[in-house]
Amino acid sequence: MIDIENLTHRIGGRILFEDATLHLPSNGKVGIVGPNGCGKTTLFRIILGQEDIDAGEIFIKSKARLVCVKQEIENDEIPLLDFIIGTDKELIRLRTILEDKQISDEDLANAYDAYAAIDGYSAEARASSILDGLGFKQDDLHKKLKEFSGGWQVRASLAAALFAPSDCLLLDEPSNHLDLETAMWLENFLEKTNKMIIMVSHERQFLNSICNYIVSIFNRKLHLFRGNYDTYIDTRRKQEVALVKNIEVQQKKREHIQSFIDRFRAKATKAKQAQSRIKMLEKMEVPKMPNEEYRVTLSFPEPRPQVDRRLIVLENVTTGYGDKTVLRDIEFCVNSSDRIALLGANGNGKSTLAKLLANRLVPLSGNISYTRNLKISYFSQQQADELNVESSPVETLRRLARDFSETQTRSHLARFGITQSRSETLIKNLSGGEKSRVLLAINSFFNPHAMILDEPTNHLDIETREALVDAINKYQGAVILITHDFFTLSKTCHKLFIIEGGKCTPFNGSLDSYREMLLSKGINQNSSANNSGKIETSKRPGNDSKLKKKLSLLEKDIKILETEKEALEEKLSKFQDKEVYGLYTKCCDELAKLETQWLELNT
């Protein structure tokens, strides 16, 4: 569907792509990978025609519909559901025709056929299902977009892209701004989507579950690999091993030829053969070792001084903000070797519990006890806004630790991949990933006994996330972790706690079993907070028997309408009649409403 030939592109004099060629299969679910700054997002913009190229050609199949997540919402006065439905321009066009009372019977019949062909009768149900998967409530559907926060408007734009008719869906870090539970739903949705997907993601789980091709950007080229991310890594390593062996063979051959030349070039009887070998050597390519793999190393200092094993104990704690209670009756204990994951949809109180543990929020009732001399490190993305952007990392750290030498501070920054040149760069000129690493360096500088990490993987590329996993596993203190990155959680945490409905309860199972549980019963069913963070009770029926009764009645009504729809379709196949079309469209609308109700009760 998309072919790139001999692409060359520069940004500010820096060459991102040079004579790069790529042929993407029309059935592919393609992951774009490479270190920060290699050109992944730029490649998206080039494919979408949003950026001019210096040389080369981009071929896109005629009439192919490319859809991406819009960065800005043009009209925030539109209700959420109307915004999603409005992305299907053909649907809107046909609805306008069907509402025209002056239309002829033949045109009406054609419009109804076209409307049924694009599954127009289920549009609201399909849009509602996507919005539900992304965490929106039924009450949100008719709210205007301006009533949502920036993060929820990003989700709305993502929902619009997932709903819009497309042949190719382009997604740039689609799981950003999502919690783990919603990211799992999105992963499951994309895995089942029957269309081409081109995706930039730094989440290994996403790339493994969804993608059947990987495009790796390195050496200014685009390299296509068949398989998911793990297969790509395995294939690339095998290729590098084979390349190294080939280089060794070639080098030995060159050395053998050079030895002959050195030995016989001065002898008249061998001069001709020596000259022949000199020409042979000149024609041979100079062996090139593969580029050193992009690596990042992170390490947390050993906790000091020694403290008791039991670090933090919460007894019957209730907390919140002002008059608003978020968590109640919390019983929680953090031991020195714990690796704890806090799970639950956004708005349920994960960050509230993290702040409480970090002593940045006081309890409204109950008791919190901290072991003597305990040092706690607390990381959150909001801290990036508190950094002095006109200062360098080394200056920032020196101000926090005046007793430490410049050598000590530089050495500590180096633990987090901040090289000497980057440590002297103004923070405003650092990438998002570098800023996150600076924050990790600051928060771990005083040898904490416990680290509380709230979404530390945001802005980090795959290599840095894997380095973070390694650093956490080698760290000698306790870790409390909140992240939407399934891979990071699965490789580090052995204790799982679910935060929902104002409660914190241990989950006695693995992360995989938690994932299976969510997918089996609808990921967002347990989300008890709306996007404003206000705690609300579930709208489900009071008990299973009532729920089953409602579902049974709905299923009977749906079956009756389906039978009626089939009878009307049979009539329409024999003769064209406006009255029959009217009954048919009414039947389809009623069926869509009942299916939506059934879906809500099941999720």
C-alpha positions in Angstrom: 0.0 0.0 0.0 2.9 2.4 0.8 6.2 2.4 -0.9 9.2 4.7 -0.2 11.9 5.0 -2.8 15.4 6.6 -2.2 14.2 8.9 0.6 16.5 11.7 1.7 15.4 14.1 4.4 17.2 16.7 6.5 16.1 18.7 9.6 18.2 21.7 10.4 21.1 20.4 8.5 21.0 17.0 10.2 20.4 14.1 7.9 17.6 11.8 9.2 17.1 9.6 6.1 19.6 9.1 3.3 18.6 7.2 0.1 16.2 5.1 2.3 13.8 2.6 0.6 10.9 0.8 2.2 8.0 -1.3 0.9 5.1 -1.8 3.4 2.7 -4.7 2.8 -1.0 -3.7 2.7 -2.0 -6.2 5.3 0.8 -5.3 7.7 0.6 -4.2 11.3 3.9 -2.3 11.4 5.8 -1.1 14.4 8.4 1.7 13.9 11.3 1.5 16.3 14.6 3.3 16.9 16.2 5.5 19.6 14.8 9.0 20.4 15.5 11.5 17.7 16.1 9.0 14.9 13.1 10.2 12.9 10.1 8.0 13.8 7.6 10.8 14.1 9.1 12.6 11.1 8.5 9.5 9.0 4.8 9.6 10.0 4.6 13.3 8.9 6.2 12.4 5.6 3.8 9.5 4.9 0.9 11.8 5.7 2.2 14.5 3.4 2.7 17.0 6.2 6.4 17.4 5.6 8.3 18.0 2.3 11.3 15.7 1.5 14.6 16.6 0.0 14.8 13.7 -2.4 13.0 10.5 -3.3 9.4 9.5 -3.8 6.5 8.3 -1.7 3.9 6.0 -3.4 0.5 5.5 -1.7 -2.2 3.3 -3.2 -4.8 5.3 -5.0 -7.8 6.3 -2.9 -6.2 4.7 0.2 -7.7 6.3 3.4 -5.0 7.2 5.9 -6.2 8.2 9.3 -4.1 9.5 12.3 -4.9 11.0 15.7 -5.5 14.7 15.3 -3.4 16.8 17.6 -5.9 19.6 17.9 -9.7 19.6 18.1 -11.1 22.3 15.8 -14.5 22.7 17.4 -14.8 21.9 21.1 -18.5 22.8 21.2 -19.4 19.4 19.7 -20.8 16.7 21.9 -18.4 13.8 22.4 -20.5 11.1 20.6 -21.3 13.5 17.6 -17.5 14.2 17.3 -16.8 10.5 17.0 -19.6 9.8 14.5 -18.7 12.9 12.5 -15.4 11.3 11.4 -17.4 9.0 9.1 -18.1 11.5 6.3 -20.0 9.0 4.1 -22.2 8.1 7.1 -23.1 11.8 7.6 -23.7 12.3 3.8 -26.1 9.3 3.6 -28.0 10.4 6.7 -28.5 13.8 5.1 -29.9 12.2 2.0 -32.2 9.9 4.0 -33.6 12.9 5.8 -34.5 14.6 2.5 -38.3 14.4 2.1 -38.1 15.3 -1.6 -35.9 12.4 -2.6 -37.1 9.9 -5.2 -37.9 6.3 -4.3 -35.0 5.0 -6.4 -32.5 7.4 -4.8 -33.9 6.5 -1.4 -33.5 2.8 -2.0 -29.9 3.3 -3.1 -29.2 5.4 -0.1 -30.6 2.8 2.3 -28.6 0.1 0.6 -25.4 2.2 0.9 -26.2 3.0 4.5 -26.7 -0.6 5.4 -23.5 -1.5 3.5 -21.4 0.8 5.8 -23.1 -0.6 8.9 -24.7 2.8 9.6 -27.4 1.5 11.9 -24.8 0.4 14.4 -22.7 3.6 14.3 -23.7 4.8 17.7 -23.2 1.4 19.3 -19.8 1.0 17.7 -18.7 4.5 18.8 -20.0 4.0 22.3 -18.1 0.7 22.6 -14.8 2.4 21.6 -15.5 5.3 24.1 -16.3 2.8 26.8 -13.1 1.0 26.1 -11.1 4.2 26.4 -12.6 4.9 29.8 -15.5 7.3 29.0 -18.8 6.9 30.9 -22.3 6.8 29.4 -22.9 10.3 31.0 -19.9 11.6 29.0 -21.3 10.8 25.5 -23.4 14.0 25.2 -21.0 16.4 27.0 -19.2 19.0 24.9 -15.6 18.4 24.2 -14.6 21.6 26.0 -15.9 20.1 29.2 -13.1 17.5 29.2 -9.5 18.0 30.3 -6.6 18.0 27.9 -5.8 14.3 28.6 -9.3 13.2 28.0 -9.5 15.3 24.8 -6.5 13.3 23.6 -8.5 10.1 24.3 -11.4 11.5 22.4 -9.2 12.1 19.4 -7.8 8.6 19.6 -11.4 7.2 19.7 -12.3 9.3 16.6 -9.3 7.8 14.8 -10.3 4.2 15.8 -13.9 4.8 14.6 -13.1 6.6 11.3 -13.2 4.4 8.2 -9.7 3.8 7.1 -7.4 1.6 5.1 -4.3 2.5 7.2 -4.3 3.7 10.7 -1.2 5.7 11.8 -0.6 5.9 15.6 2.2 7.8 17.3 2.6 6.5 20.9 -1.1 5.7 21.2 -0.8 4.4 24.8 0.5 7.8 26.1 -2.0 9.4 28.5 -3.6 6.0 29.1 -3.6 3.9 32.3 -2.6 0.2 32.2 -6.2 -1.0 32.0 -7.1 1.2 29.1 -3.8 0.4 27.3 -4.7 -3.3 27.6 -8.1 -2.6 26.0 -6.5 -0.6 23.2 -3.9 -3.4 22.6 -6.7 -6.0 22.3 -8.7 -3.7 20.0 -5.8 -3.1 17.6 -4.8 -6.8 17.7 -8.3 -7.6 16.3 -8.5 -4.7 13.8 -8.6 -5.9 10.2 -6.7 -3.0 8.6 -3.2 -1.8 8.1 -1.6 -0.2 11.1 1.6 1.8 11.2 2.6 2.5 14.8 5.3 4.2 16.8 5.5 2.7 20.3 8.1 2.3 23.0 6.0 -0.4 24.7 7.4 -3.9 24.0 4.1 -5.6 24.9 2.2 -3.5 22.3 4.8 -4.3 19.6 4.8 -8.0 20.4 1.0 -8.4 20.6 0.0 -6.2 17.6 2.8 -6.1 15.0 3.7 -8.6 12.4 6.4 -6.4 10.9 9.0 -4.1 12.4 10.7 -1.2 10.7 13.9 -0.3 12.4 15.5 3.1 11.7 19.3 3.0 12.0 22.2 4.3 9.9 19.7 6.7 8.2 18.0 3.7 6.5 14.7 2.0 6.9 15.0 -1.7 7.6 12.0 -4.0 7.4 11.8 -7.2 9.5 9.0 -9.8 9.5 7.6 -10.7 12.9 7.0 -8.9 16.2 9.5 -7.0 18.3 11.0 -10.0 20.0 11.5 -11.7 16.6 13.1 -8.5 15.3 15.6 -8.4 18.1 16.5 -12.1 17.6 16.8 -11.7 13.8 19.0 -8.6 14.2 21.3 -10.2 16.6 21.7 -13.3 14.3 22.4 -10.9 11.4 25.0 -9.1 13.4 26.7 -12.4 14.4 26.8 -13.5 10.8 28.1 -10.0 9.8 30.9 -10.2 12.3 31.9 -13.7 11.1 31.9 -12.5 7.5 34.1 -9.5 8.4 36.5 -11.8 10.2 36.8 -14.1 7.1 37.2 -11.0 4.9 39.8 -9.5 7.1 41.9 -12.7 7.2 41.7 -12.8 3.4 42.9 -9.2 3.2 45.8 -10.0 5.6 46.8 -13.0 3.5 46.8 -11.0 0.3 48.8 -8.2 2.0 51.3 -10.7 3.3 51.9 -11.9 -0.3 52.3 -8.3 -1.5 54.8 -7.4 1.3 56.8 -10.6 0.6 57.1 -10.6 -3.2 56.5 -7.0 -4.5 60.3 -6.4 -4.5 61.1 -9.6 -6.4 61.1 -9.2 -10.2 59.8 -12.7 -10.8 56.8 -12.1 -8.5 56.2 -8.4 -9.3 53.4 -9.0 -11.7 51.5 -11.3 -9.3 52.1 -8.7 -6.5 50.6 -5.9 -8.6 47.6 -8.1 -9.4 47.0 -8.6 -5.8 47.4 -4.9 -5.0 44.6 -4.2 -7.5 42.5 -7.0 -6.0 43.0 -5.5 -2.5 42.0 -2.1 -3.7 38.7 -3.5 -5.2 37.8 -5.3 -2.0 35.5 -3.4 0.3 37.1 -2.2 3.6 35.5 -4.3 6.4 33.1 -2.4 8.5 32.0 -3.6 11.9 28.3 -3.1 12.7 27.5 0.1 14.5 27.6 -0.2 18.2 24.1 -0.9 19.5 22.4 2.1 21.2 22.6 1.4 24.9 21.5 3.2 28.0 22.6 2.1 31.5 20.8 3.2 34.7 21.7 2.4 38.3 20.3 3.4 41.7 22.6 3.9 44.6 22.5 1.5 47.6 20.2 2.7 50.4 22.0 4.2 53.4 22.1 4.0 56.4 20.6 0.6 57.3 17.1 0.7 58.6 14.5 -1.8 59.9 12.9 -4.2 57.4 9.4 -2.7 57.8 9.5 0.7 56.3 6.0 2.1 56.1 2.8 0.9 57.8 -0.7 2.4 57.1 -3.5 1.4 59.6 -7.1 2.2 58.8 -6.1 5.3 56.8 -8.5 7.6 55.0 -7.3 10.4 52.9 -8.3 12.9 50.2 -8.2 16.5 49.2 -10.1 19.0 51.4 -13.6 17.8 51.8 -13.3 15.1 49.1 -12.4 11.6 50.3 -10.5 9.5 47.7 -9.3 6.5 49.7 -10.7 5.1 52.9 -9.8 2.4 55.5 -6.5 1.6 53.9 -4.4 -1.2 55.4 -1.0 -1.2 53.7 2.6 -2.2 54.5 5.9 -1.6 52.7 8.9 -3.8 53.5 12.5 -3.2 52.5 12.6 -5.7 49.6 9.1 -5.1 48.2 8.3 -4.6 44.6 4.7 -3.3 44.6 2.6 -2.4 41.6 -0.5 -0.1 42.0 -3.2 -1.1 39.5 -6.5 0.5 38.6 -8.0 3.0 36.1 -7.0 6.6 36.2 -9.0 8.6 38.8 -9.3 5.8 41.3 -6.5 7.1 43.5 -3.2 5.4 42.6 -1.3 8.7 42.6 -3.1 9.7 45.8 -1.8 6.6 47.6 1.7 7.3 46.2 1.7 10.8 47.6 0.4 9.5 50.9 3.2 7.0 51.1 5.7 9.7 50.1 4.5 11.9 53.0 3.3 14.5 50.5 -0.3 14.1 51.6 -1.6 13.8 55.1 -4.3 11.3 56.3 -7.7 12.5 57.2 -7.9 9.7 59.8 -6.0 6.6 60.7 -2.3 6.2 61.4 0.9 6.1 59.2 4.2 5.1 60.8 7.6 5.4 59.1 10.7 3.5 60.4 13.4 5.7 61.9 15.9 7.5 59.5 13.8 6.4 56.5 14.6 8.2 53.2 11.8 8.1 50.5 12.2 9.1 46.9 9.1 10.2 45.0 9.1 10.5 41.2 6.2 12.0 39.2 6.0 13.6 35.7 4.6 16.8 37.3 8.0 17.3 38.8 9.4 18.2 35.4 7.3 21.4 35.5 9.1 22.3 38.7 12.6 22.1 37.2 14.4 25.4 36.4 14.7 25.0 32.6 17.3 27.7 32.4 19.6 25.6 34.5 21.7 22.6 33.6 21.4 19.1 35.2 24.7 19.4 37.0 23.8 22.9 38.3 20.4 21.7 39.5 22.0 18.8 41.4 24.7 20.9 42.9 22.1 23.3 44.4 20.3 20.3 46.0 23.5 18.9 47.4 26.0 21.6 48.2 28.2 19.3 50.3 28.9 17.1 47.3 31.7 17.9 44.8 31.1 18.5 41.1 32.8 15.1 40.4 30.3 13.3 42.7 27.4 15.0 41.0 28.6 14.3 37.5 29.3 10.7 38.4 25.8 10.3 39.7 24.3 11.8 36.6 26.4 9.4 34.5 24.5 6.5 36.3 21.5 7.7 34.4 23.0 8.1 31.0 23.5 11.8 31.3 26.9 12.3 29.7 29.2 15.2 30.5 28.1 17.3 27.5 24.4 16.7 28.3 24.9 17.4 32.0 26.0 21.0 31.0 23.1 21.5 28.5 20.2 23.7 29.7 17.2 21.5 30.8 14.9 23.3 28.3 17.1 21.8 25.5 16.9 18.2 26.7 14.5 15.7 25.2 11.6 14.3 27.3 13.5 11.1 27.9 16.6 13.0 29.1 14.4 15.1 31.5 12.9 12.0 33.0 16.4 10.6 33.5 17.5 13.8 35.2 14.4 13.5 37.5 15.4 9.9 38.4 18.9 11.0 39.2 17.7 13.8 41.4 15.2 11.6 43.3 17.7 8.9 44.0 20.7 11.1 44.9 20.4 10.8 48.6 20.4 6.9 48.7 16.7 6.4 49.4 15.4 3.2 51.1 12.2 3.3 49.1 11.4 4.7 45.6 7.9 5.6 44.7 7.7 5.9 40.9 4.6 7.4 39.3 4.7 6.8 35.5 8.5 6.9 35.2 8.4 5.3 31.7 6.7 8.2 29.9 9.0 9.7 27.2 11.5 6.8 27.6 12.4 4.7 24.6 12.5 0.9 24.7 16.2 0.7 25.4 15.9 3.1 28.4 12.8 1.3 29.7 14.7 -2.0 29.7 17.6 -0.2 31.5 15.1 1.0 34.1 13.9 -2.5 34.6 17.4 -3.7 35.1 18.2 -0.9 37.6 15.0 -1.6 39.6 15.8 -5.3 39.8 19.3 -4.5 41.1 18.2 -1.8 43.6 18.4 -2.9 47.2 15.5 -0.9 48.5 11.7 -1.0 48.1 9.9 0.1 45.0 6.2 1.2 44.6 5.5 1.5 40.9 2.6 3.0 38.8 3.0 2.6 35.1 0.9 1.8 32.0 3.9 -0.2 30.6 3.0 -3.9 31.0 6.5 -5.1 30.2 8.1 -2.9 33.0 5.5 -4.1 35.6 5.8 -7.8 34.6 9.6 -7.8 34.9 9.8 -6.0 38.2 6.8 -6.3 40.5 5.8 -9.3 42.6 3.1 -7.7 44.8 -0.1 -6.3 43.0 -2.6 -4.0 44.6 -5.9 -2.8 42.9 -7.1 0.7 43.7 -10.8 1.1 43.0 -13.9 2.3 44.7 -11.9 4.2 47.3 -10.3 0.9 48.5 -6.8 -0.7 48.1 -7.0 -4.5 47.9 -4.2 -7.1 47.2 -4.6 -9.1 43.9 -3.6 -12.7 44.6 -2.5 -13.6 41.1 0.0 -12.7 38.3 -0.1 -9.7 36.1 -1.1 -12.0 33.2 -4.1 -13.3 35.2 -5.1 -9.7 36.0 -4.9 -8.9 32.3 -7.0 -12.0 31.4 -9.6 -11.0 34.1 -9.9 -7.5 32.6 -10.3 -8.7 29.0 -12.8 -11.3 30.0 -15.2 -9.0 31.7 -14.6 -5.6 30.1 -11.6 -3.6 31.0 -13.2 -0.4 32.2 -16.1 -2.0 34.2 -14.2 -1.6 37.5 -13.4 2.1 36.9 -15.3 3.9 39.6 -14.1 7.4 38.9 -15.1 9.7 36.1 -12.7 11.9 34.3 -13.0 14.7 36.9 -11.7 12.3 39.5 -14.9 12.3 41.5 -15.7 9.0 43.1 -19.1 7.5 42.0 -20.9 4.3 42.6 -21.4 1.7 40.0 -24.6 1.9 37.9 -24.9 -1.9 37.6 -28.0 -3.6 39.0 -27.9 -4.5 42.6 -27.3 -8.2 42.2 -26.6 -10.9 39.5 -30.2 -12.1 39.4 -31.5 -8.7 38.4 -28.7 -8.3 35.9 -29.5 -11.6 34.3 -33.2 -10.8 34.1 -32.5 -7.5 32.3 -30.1 -9.1 29.9 -32.7 -11.9 29.2 -35.4 -9.4 28.4 -33.1 -7.4 26.2 -32.0 -10.5 24.3 -35.6 -11.4 23.7 -36.4 -7.9 22.3 -33.3 -8.0 20.1 -34.3 -11.4 18.7 -37.8 -10.1 17.9 -36.4 -7.0 16.1 -33.9 -9.1 14.2 -36.7 -11.3 12.9 -38.7 -8.2 12.0 -35.7 -6.7 10.2 -35.2 -9.8 8.1 -38.9 -9.8 7.1 -38.6 -6.1 6.0 -35.4 -6.8 4.1 -37.2 -9.6 2.3 -40.0 -7.2 1.3 -37.5 -4.6 0.1 -35.8 -7.2 -2.1 -39.1 -7.7 -4.0 -40.4 -4.1 -4.3 -39.4 -0.5 -3.5 -41.7 1.3 -1.1 -41.1 4.4 1.0 -43.3 3.2 3.9 -41.4 -0.1 4.1 -38.1 1.8 4.1 -39.4 3.9 6.9 -40.3 0.9 9.0 -37.0 -0.7 8.1 -34.9 2.3 9.3 -36.9 2.6 12.5 -36.4 -1.1 13.2 -32.6 -0.8 12.6 -32.4 2.3 14.9 -34.3 0.5 17.7 -32.1 -2.6 17.3 -29.0 -0.4 17.6 -30.3 1.2 20.8 -31.1 -2.2 22.4 -27.6 -3.6 21.4 -26.0 -0.5 23.0 -28.0 -1.1 26.3 -27.0 -4.8 26.2 -23.3 -3.8 25.7 -23.5 -1.3 28.7 -24.9 -4.0 31.0 -22.1 -6.4 29.9 -19.3 -3.9 30.4 
